[in-house]
Amino acid sequence: MPKRLEYGSTWGRFAKEEENSIDALFLGSSIAYCNVIPSEIWNEAGVSSYVLAGSEQTIPISYYYLRQASKTQSPRLVFLEVTGVFFQQYQDYTKVNIGYMPRGIDRLSATLFAAEPAERMGLFFPLYNYHSRILSLEESDIEIAFYGYPADDLAGYTFLEQAANMDSPCLRGEVLDRENYDKNLKFLGKIAEFCDEQGILPVFYIAPTYWRLSDEHAQMLEEDVEKLPNVQFFDFNKAKDLPYLDPEKDWFDLLHFNYRGAEKFSAYLGKLMINELQVSPSREADSGLWNLRYEKYQELKSTAG
């Protein structure tokens, strides 16, 4: 399989995290892995986190991700970006989202219950999808095959540098498929139930973007999520205490921050963890590792425009 170092579904790198060292897990689509910088959360709140999101990650796949991740980690918080309830039943990145999961019951369940039938053969037998890659293998592919993935300096975050000038928020134009929406709500309930069983606080949120749900759908989603027991919900498009996000400097596109905006939002999340969610600093995390991660991010930022 092609190596997977960024842009979500970084299971090989997640496996390098010391067991039970991650206190906050972020799930969702690219809105999560482009917009959340774990080292900035650490710097602000002293809380260890990892972004285990995936491109167009559907809600059912997020559920199986959480179950699999909890085999090696015991997070105290799970943040899930929930606008994926309006995704189609199957999105464009099923092969990537499931194909990099470790083999086991959760990958099997995701393949059977969250993958379109046309993708299942390749997910059961990856050689079916990638047999032609043997002619284009690089040295780094061989190294990963023999020695595994390197540790993840950015803890699941994907660094975006370019800035696009934003004008005013616009509508996504999402179409409500009631049957699929209700199915996704059931999986949100399963996520909340699993979190309750594991002693995890589920935090479901709508990320700040310039490409937004209609007011009607955003309100409907908020009301439906708030019916779930023990779930914290935030619509950050409505938050009045968000830091100023510069429309000319802080955005990569309508959905995603560049590193400048992601840094501001991540610092805000760190403050939210401490002040509103009453989360104490991590006890099991390697502070030396996290300080190095923060330094690595600062180095990367210093080379950017």
Secondary structure, 3 states (H helix, E strand, C coil): CCCCCCCCCCHHHHCCCCCCCCCEEEECCHHHHCCCCHHHHHHHHCCCEEECCCCCCCHHHHHHHHHHHCCCCCCCEEEEEHHHHHCCCCCCCHHHHHHCCCCCHHHHHHHHHHCCHHHHHHHHCCHHHHHHHHHHCCHHHHHHHHHCCCCCCCCCCCCCCCCCCCCCCEECCCCCCHHHHHHHHHHHHHHHHHHHHHCCEEEEEECCCCEECCHHHHHHHHHHHCCCCCCEEEECCCCCCCCCCCCCCCECCCCCECHHHHHHHHHHHHHHHHHCCCCCCCCCCCHHHHHHHHHHHHHHHHCCC
